[in-house]
C-alpha cells in the first residue's frame, strides 16, 4: 500500500516543514557569531592589560631615574655641606626628596607586579609557581600606527556595519522571527489535504477440504504458494485506488491567533532591537573616533610639555654647574621632568587603548592582531 498526501492550504510547501531546520541553522550561525564577539572582547581585554603593563613598566623606569638623581643630588649636597658651601636645610630637603622618590618607586614596583600578575592570569591556564616568579617585560612600548585614525567617520561606520558580529546576529534573529510569523500565518489557514492511495492485494491458500469442488462457490484459481501470493500483490491483479480531499475549518482558532499575535510582537521587537543596535554601533564608532583624536592630541601636548621640561632641566643643571642655580632648583626641575614624563606615559597608554577600542568598535580586532577564529575554537594556536 502506498499513500501520498499533500497539504494545499495550511502547511503547504517545503518551507513550512523546514522551519525548525532553518531555525536550528540560524541559531548555530548566531552561536558562532556570538563566540566571535566574545573572542574580540577577550583579545581587547588582553590588549588593554598589556598597555597597562607598559604604563607600569615605564612608571617604574621613571621612578628609578628620579630616585637615582635624588640620591646623586643628596650626595653632592652632603659634600657641599662638609665644605660649608650650603646650609644644612638644603641637605634635609634632599633627604626628603630621596624619601619621596623611594616611596614613589615602591608604589611603582607594586603596580608593576600587579600588572604582571594580571597578564599572567590572562595568558595562563594553570597556576604554575615557576611562572609566578618570572618577570614580564614588554617588548613593544609603542603600538603601530592605526589606519583608522585617517579614515572618515562614514568609512568607519560602514566597516563596523559589515564586520561587527552583532550586526549579523540581530539580522539573523530578525529573519528567524519573520519566518516564524509566516509559518504561523500558514497555520491559520483551513486544512485542505489532497490524498491518493494505491493498494495491491495478494490472496492465496489451499481450498477448504470440506468444500465440494464441483460447486461454483468452491471453484477458485487462487494460487496456493507464497511465491505466487507475493507476485499477485505487485502485478496489479487486485488493485485498489483512492483519490480524495479532506477539508477542516476551525471556526475560532484562538490558539493559533494568539501565537500569531505573539509572533507579530516578537518580530516588531526584533526590528526595534536591530535598529537600536545599529544606532548603538554608530554611536560607539563615533565615540571611539573622538576618543582616538583626543588621545592623540593629549600625546602631542604631553610630548611638548616633556620636551620643555627636559630643556628646563638641562639649562638649570648647567646653571647649577656655573653657580647661578642651587641644587634645590635642579631638584625642582628634575621633579617637573619626572611629572612630565609620567604624564606623557599616561597619555601614550590612553592613546594605545583608544586604538584598541576603535578596532573593537569597527570589528577589526582579529584582523589587526592576526588572531584566527579557528584557533580560538580549538584553543590551540597553529600559526
C-alpha positions as CSV (number, residue, x, y, z in Angstrom):
1,X,0.0,0.0,0.0
2,X,1.3,3.4,-1.0
3,X,-0.4,6.6,0.2
4,X,0.5,10.2,-0.7
5,X,-0.9,13.3,1.0
6,X,-0.3,16.9,0.0
7,X,-1.5,20.0,2.0
8,X,-2.9,22.7,-0.2
9,X,-3.5,25.5,2.3
10,X,-2.2,25.2,5.8
11,X,1.2,23.6,5.8
12,X,1.7,24.0,2.0
13,X,5.2,24.0,0.7
14,X,8.6,22.7,1.8
15,X,9.4,25.9,3.7
16,X,6.8,25.2,6.4
17,X,8.2,21.8,7.1
18,X,11.8,23.0,7.1
19,X,11.0,25.7,9.6
20,X,12.8,24.2,12.6
21,X,15.7,23.1,10.5
22,X,16.3,26.6,9.3
23,X,15.9,28.0,12.8
24,X,18.4,25.5,14.1
25,X,20.9,26.5,11.3
26,X,20.4,30.2,12.1
27,X,20.9,29.5,15.8
28,X,24.1,27.7,15.0
29,X,25.3,30.6,13.0
30,X,24.3,33.0,15.7
31,X,26.3,31.0,18.3
32,X,29.3,31.1,16.0
33,X,29.0,34.9,15.7
34,X,28.5,35.3,19.5
35,X,31.7,33.3,20.0
36,X,33.5,35.6,17.6
37,X,32.2,38.6,19.6
38,X,33.5,37.0,22.8
39,X,36.9,36.4,21.2
40,X,37.1,40.1,20.1
41,X,36.2,41.1,23.7
42,X,38.8,38.8,25.2
43,X,41.5,40.0,22.8
44,X,40.6,43.6,23.5
45,X,40.8,43.0,27.2
46,X,44.2,41.4,26.9
47,X,45.5,44.3,24.8
48,X,44.3,46.7,27.5
49,X,46.1,44.7,30.1
50,X,49.2,44.8,28.1
51,X,49.2,48.5,27.7
52,X,48.6,48.9,31.5
53,X,51.6,46.7,31.9
54,X,53.7,49.0,29.6
55,X,52.5,52.0,31.6
56,X,53.5,50.4,34.9
57,X,56.9,49.4,33.4
58,X,57.6,52.9,32.2
59,X,56.5,54.3,35.5
60,X,59.0,52.1,37.3
61,X,61.8,53.3,35.0
62,X,60.8,56.9,35.6
63,X,60.7,56.4,39.4
64,X,64.1,54.7,39.3
65,X,65.6,57.6,37.4
66,X,64.1,60.1,39.8
67,X,65.5,58.2,42.8
68,X,68.9,58.0,41.2
69,X,69.0,61.7,40.6
70,X,67.7,62.4,44.1
71,X,70.5,60.3,45.6
72,X,73.1,61.9,43.5
73,X,71.9,65.3,44.4
74,X,71.9,64.4,48.1
75,X,75.5,63.1,47.8
76,X,76.7,66.2,46.1
77,X,75.0,68.5,48.6
78,X,76.4,66.5,51.5
79,X,79.9,67.1,50.1
80,X,79.0,70.8,49.7
81,X,77.8,70.8,53.4
82,X,81.1,69.5,54.6
83,X,82.7,72.4,52.8
84,X,80.1,74.7,54.4
85,X,79.1,75.9,51.0
86,X,75.4,75.3,51.5
87,X,73.1,75.4,54.5
88,X,72.1,72.2,56.3
89,X,68.5,72.8,55.4
90,X,69.4,72.0,51.8
91,X,70.5,68.5,52.8
92,X,67.4,68.0,54.7
93,X,65.4,69.0,51.7
94,X,67.4,66.5,49.6
95,X,66.8,63.7,52.2
96,X,63.1,64.4,52.0
97,X,63.2,64.3,48.2
98,X,65.0,60.9,48.4
99,X,62.4,59.5,50.8
100,X,59.6,60.7,48.5
101,X,61.3,59.1,45.5
102,X,61.8,55.8,47.3
103,X,58.1,55.8,48.2
104,X,57.2,56.5,44.6
105,X,59.4,53.7,43.4
106,X,57.9,51.3,45.9
107,X,54.4,52.1,44.7
108,X,55.5,51.9,41.0
109,X,57.1,48.5,41.6
110,X,54.0,47.2,43.4
111,X,51.8,48.4,40.5
112,X,54.2,46.7,38.0
113,X,53.9,43.4,39.9
114,X,50.2,43.7,39.9
115,X,50.0,44.3,36.2
116,X,52.4,41.4,35.6
117,X,50.1,39.2,37.7
118,X,47.1,40.3,35.6
119,X,48.9,39.5,32.4
120,X,50.0,36.1,33.6
121,X,46.5,35.3,34.8
122,X,45.1,36.3,31.4
123,X,47.5,34.1,29.4
124,X,48.0,31.0,31.5
125,X,45.6,28.2,32.1
126,X,47.0,26.8,35.3
127,X,48.7,28.3,38.3
128,X,52.4,27.5,38.0
129,X,54.7,28.7,40.8
130,X,57.6,28.9,38.4
131,X,55.6,31.3,36.2
132,X,54.6,33.4,39.3
133,X,58.2,34.3,39.9
134,X,59.0,35.3,36.4
135,X,59.0,38.9,35.4
136,X,57.0,40.1,32.4
137,X,59.0,42.5,30.3
138,X,57.0,44.3,27.5
139,X,58.9,44.4,24.2
140,X,56.6,46.8,22.3
141,X,56.5,50.1,24.2
142,X,54.6,51.8,21.4
143,X,52.0,50.3,19.1
144,X,51.9,50.5,15.3
145,X,50.1,53.3,13.6
146,X,46.4,52.6,13.2
147,X,44.9,53.3,9.7
148,X,41.5,54.0,11.3
149,X,43.0,57.3,12.5
150,X,43.0,58.6,8.9
151,X,39.6,57.3,7.9
152,X,36.5,59.4,7.8
153,X,33.6,58.8,10.1
154,X,31.4,57.4,7.3
155,X,34.0,54.9,6.3
156,X,34.4,53.7,9.9
157,X,30.6,53.3,10.4
158,X,30.4,51.4,7.1
159,X,33.1,49.0,8.1
160,X,31.5,48.5,11.5
161,X,28.2,47.6,9.9
162,X,29.9,45.0,7.8
163,X,32.3,43.5,10.3
164,X,30.7,43.7,13.7
165,X,29.3,40.3,14.6
166,X,26.5,41.9,16.5
167,X,25.0,43.3,13.2
168,X,24.7,39.8,11.7
169,X,23.4,38.4,14.9
170,X,20.5,40.8,15.1
171,X,19.8,40.4,11.3
172,X,19.6,36.6,11.7
173,X,17.3,36.9,14.7
174,X,15.0,39.2,12.8
175,X,14.9,36.7,9.9
176,X,14.0,33.9,12.3
177,X,11.1,36.0,13.7
178,X,10.0,36.9,10.2
179,X,10.0,33.3,9.1
180,X,8.1,32.2,12.3
181,X,5.5,34.8,11.5
182,X,5.0,33.4,8.0
183,X,4.7,29.9,9.3
184,X,2.1,30.9,11.9
185,X,0.1,32.7,9.3
186,X,0.1,29.4,7.3
187,X,-1.3,27.6,10.4
188,X,-4.3,30.0,10.5
189,X,-5.5,28.8,7.0
190,X,-8.0,25.9,6.7
191,X,-6.6,22.5,6.4
192,X,-7.2,21.2,2.9
193,X,-5.4,17.9,2.1
194,X,-5.5,16.0,-1.2
195,X,-4.5,12.4,-0.9
196,X,-4.1,9.4,-3.2
197,X,-3.9,5.7,-2.2
198,X,-2.9,2.6,-4.2
199,X,-3.2,-0.8,-2.7
200,X,-2.4,-4.2,-4.2
201,X,-3.8,-7.4,-2.6
202,X,-2.3,-10.9,-2.9
203,X,-4.6,-13.7,-1.7
204,X,-3.5,-17.4,-1.6
205,X,-4.1,-20.6,0.2
206,X,-5.4,-24.2,-0.2
207,X,-9.0,-24.9,-0.8
208,X,-11.1,-25.9,2.1
209,X,-11.2,-29.7,2.0
210,X,-14.8,-29.7,3.3
211,X,-16.0,-27.7,0.4
212,X,-17.3,-29.6,-2.7
213,X,-15.1,-28.7,-5.6
214,X,-17.9,-29.3,-8.0
215,X,-19.9,-26.3,-6.7
216,X,-19.4,-22.8,-8.0
217,X,-18.7,-21.4,-4.6
218,X,-15.7,-23.7,-4.1
219,X,-14.2,-23.1,-7.5
220,X,-11.1,-20.9,-7.5
221,X,-7.9,-20.1,-9.4
222,X,-6.1,-18.6,-6.4
223,X,-2.5,-19.7,-6.0
224,X,-1.6,-21.9,-3.1
225,X,2.1,-20.9,-2.6
226,X,3.7,-17.9,-1.0
227,X,5.7,-17.0,-4.1
228,X,2.6,-16.7,-6.3
229,X,0.9,-14.7,-3.5
230,X,3.7,-12.2,-3.5
231,X,3.6,-12.0,-7.3
232,X,-0.2,-11.2,-7.2
233,X,0.5,-8.4,-4.6
234,X,2.6,-6.4,-7.1
235,X,1.2,-7.4,-10.5
236,X,-1.9,-5.2,-10.4
237,X,-4.2,-8.3,-10.4
238,X,-6.2,-6.9,-7.5
239,X,-5.6,-3.1,-7.4
240,X,-7.4,-0.6,-5.3
241,X,-7.3,3.2,-6.0
242,X,-8.4,6.1,-3.8
243,X,-8.3,9.8,-4.6
244,X,-9.9,12.4,-2.4
245,X,-9.7,15.6,-0.5
246,X,-10.3,16.5,3.2
247,X,-11.2,19.9,4.4
248,X,-11.1,21.1,8.0
249,X,-12.0,24.6,9.1
250,X,-11.6,25.9,12.6
251,X,-14.2,28.5,13.2
252,X,-12.4,30.1,16.1
253,X,-8.7,29.1,16.2
254,X,-7.8,31.1,19.3
255,X,-4.6,29.3,20.0
256,X,-3.2,29.9,16.5
257,X,-4.3,33.5,16.6
258,X,-2.6,34.0,20.0
259,X,0.6,32.5,18.6
260,X,0.3,34.9,15.6
261,X,-0.1,37.9,17.8
262,X,2.9,36.8,19.9
263,X,4.9,36.3,16.7
264,X,4.0,39.8,15.4
265,X,5.1,41.3,18.7
266,X,8.4,39.4,18.7
267,X,9.1,40.4,15.1
268,X,8.5,44.0,15.8
269,X,10.6,43.8,18.9
270,X,13.4,42.3,16.8
271,X,13.1,45.1,14.3
272,X,13.3,47.7,17.1
273,X,16.3,45.9,18.7
274,X,18.1,45.7,15.3
275,X,17.6,49.5,14.8
276,X,18.7,50.3,18.3
277,X,21.7,48.0,17.8
278,X,22.7,49.8,14.6
279,X,22.2,53.1,16.3
280,X,24.4,52.0,19.2
281,X,27.1,50.8,16.8
282,X,27.1,54.2,15.1
283,X,27.4,55.9,18.4
284,X,30.1,53.5,19.5
285,X,32.2,54.2,16.4
286,X,31.8,58.0,16.7
287,X,32.7,57.9,20.4
288,X,35.8,55.7,19.7
289,X,36.9,58.1,16.9
290,X,36.5,61.1,19.1
291,X,38.4,59.4,21.9
292,X,41.2,58.5,19.5
293,X,41.5,62.1,18.3
294,X,41.5,63.4,21.8
295,X,44.1,60.8,22.9
296,X,46.4,61.7,20.0
297,X,46.1,65.4,20.9
298,X,47.0,64.7,24.5
299,X,50.0,62.7,23.4
300,X,51.2,65.6,21.3
301,X,50.6,68.1,24.1
302,X,52.3,65.9,26.7
303,X,55.3,65.4,24.4
304,X,55.8,69.1,24.0
305,X,55.5,69.5,27.8
306,X,58.0,66.8,28.4
307,X,60.5,68.3,25.8
308,X,60.1,71.7,27.5
309,X,60.7,70.1,31.0
310,X,63.8,68.4,29.6
311,X,65.2,71.6,28.3
312,X,64.4,73.4,31.5
313,X,66.2,70.7,33.5
314,X,69.2,70.7,31.2
315,X,69.5,74.5,31.5
316,X,69.1,74.5,35.2
317,X,71.7,71.8,35.6
318,X,74.2,73.8,33.6
319,X,73.4,76.9,35.6
320,X,74.0,74.9,38.8
321,X,77.4,73.9,37.5
322,X,78.2,77.6,36.8
323,X,76.9,78.6,40.2
324,X,73.8,80.5,39.0
325,X,71.4,77.9,40.4
326,X,71.2,75.8,43.5
327,X,70.8,72.1,43.9
328,X,67.2,72.8,45.0
329,X,66.4,74.4,41.7
330,X,67.8,71.5,39.8
331,X,65.9,69.1,42.0
332,X,62.7,71.0,41.4
333,X,63.3,70.9,37.6
334,X,64.0,67.2,37.8
335,X,60.7,66.6,39.6
336,X,58.9,68.6,37.0
337,X,60.6,66.5,34.3
338,X,59.5,63.3,36.1
339,X,56.0,64.6,36.3
340,X,56.0,65.5,32.6
341,X,57.4,62.0,31.7
342,X,54.7,60.3,33.7
343,X,52.0,62.5,32.1
344,X,53.4,61.5,28.6
345,X,53.5,57.9,29.6
346,X,49.9,58.0,30.7
347,X,48.8,59.9,27.5
348,X,50.6,57.3,25.3
349,X,48.9,54.5,27.2
350,X,45.5,56.1,26.7
351,X,46.3,56.6,23.0
352,X,47.2,52.9,22.6
353,X,43.9,51.9,24.4
354,X,42.0,54.3,22.1
355,X,43.4,52.5,19.1
356,X,42.4,49.2,20.6
357,X,38.9,50.4,21.2
358,X,38.4,51.8,17.7
359,X,39.5,48.4,16.3
360,X,36.9,46.8,18.5
361,X,34.2,49.3,17.5
362,X,34.8,48.7,13.8
363,X,35.1,44.9,14.2
364,X,38.7,44.8,13.0
365,X,40.4,43.5,16.2
366,X,41.0,40.0,14.9
367,X,42.4,41.2,11.6
368,X,44.6,43.8,13.2
369,X,46.1,41.3,15.8
370,X,46.2,38.3,13.4
371,X,44.0,36.1,15.6
372,X,42.4,33.2,13.8
373,X,38.9,32.3,14.9
374,X,39.6,28.6,14.1
375,X,42.5,28.7,16.5
376,X,40.2,30.3,19.1
377,X,37.7,27.5,18.7
378,X,40.3,24.8,19.1
379,X,42.1,26.6,21.8
380,X,45.4,25.8,20.1
381,X,47.5,28.4,18.2
382,X,48.6,26.9,14.9
383,X,50.3,29.9,13.4
